[in-house]
Amino acid sequence: MSRIGKAPIKLPSGVSLDLKGREVAVKGPKGNLSITLRPEIDISIDGATVTLEPNGSGADRQARAFHGMTRALVSNMVEGVSAGFNKTLDIIGVGWNAKVQGTKLTLNIGFCHPVLLDVPTGLQVECPSPTQIVITGADKQAVGQLAARIRKVRPPEPYKGKGIRYKGEVVRRKAGKSFGS
């Protein structure tokens, strides 16, 4: 059995988990999320505690891997609908900035044209300052994917440190060309 998969999931107040066949739906104050369980995994609900067990079908090694992964996905869904997830990106560069206009994020980051990105439904993007982007939402995967897409437009470069980076990300700086005498 997976060590992660063995741990029970506690449902906070205001969060409900519904089972319909292999479909697991989690509802809470921040939204609704659902996932389809793998055939190797069974789920049981006992009051405010959810446990996942491998049911013996399929290869044992694969079932253990899916056991831990499925438990992590359900746990992230519960945390997302109760507290939510957020990622913060910093823009480093002179004159570089970001603006949110409706469901579009406009990035002015040193190209000859502004870069427009669509904000997926279920996520909120705000810019508390022109050089900071905050992404919030209930789905951890969607929040991380949007942050990665924004960062990929202009990743931090090692010579001057300019680019879009995650808050707290450390970019190793390189020395420039040195001249021999």
Salt bridges, closest charged atoms under 4 A:
ASP18 OD2 - LYS27 NZ 3.49
GLU40 OE1 - ARG38 NE 3.31
ASP42 OD1 - ARG22 NH1 3.55
ASP60 OD2 - ARG64 NH1 2.92
ASP118 OD1 - LYS104 NZ 2.47
GLU169 OE2 - ARG151 NH2 2.70
